[in-house]
């Protein structure tokens, strides 16, 4: 594996058994994600892109093939071992935000650090810094119901960064947002990539989202049909949405 490779998928298949019927969702996927990549995985509904995201994010294991995170074949690990890796190395941002409604923004962001047994003072200070960095310094004590959709997604991004992960994986992160809020969220990802060198993988069906990334992987019917660099990065304007 190349020295700079963070994630490598080798001849990866995912098959689900529904009664007596086998449904093949992913077929012989080969893909490398380098440190510092900003990659978009694009495809229509039912293409397998979300399943691919679950495998990249160690949320699932393949039916056949291998998934390497750095030099570890994570496809051989137990659920507890996968959970440990996710907690330390991967940050997730989902379309539905997945914030706990009874916790404040600050408490939601500190939660991943609780599971990593970080000291309370360190958790609170880092959570405050992260919320300030996504423009929510004045909203830290608000609960999700008191925040707009765009603000909730920014809390989710701050939470994803809590344990300083190797990679951020985002599944349709602007899917529930209006165009203005969507642009704010994607600008945060762009800044994380450019300023901090974060590795970011975004799953989407929207070509306007893909304009932010440097690499685009197209998936259809469970197969990668195209994998390319963008020749010239086109930045989004709110009018593109």
Buried (B, 14 or more C-beta within 10 A) or exposed (E): EEEEBBBBBBEBBBBEEEEEEEEEBBBBBEBBBBBBBBBBBBBEEEBBBBBBBBBBBBBBBBBEBBBBBBEEEBBEBEEEEBBBBBBBBBBBBBBEBEBEEEBBBBBBBBBBBEEEEBEEEEBBEBBBEBBEBBBBEEBBEBBBEEBEBBBBBBBBBBBBBBBEBBBBBBBBBBBBBEBEBBBBBBEBBBEBBEEEEBBBBBBBBBEBBBBBBBBBBBBBBBBBEEBEEBEEEEEBEEEBB
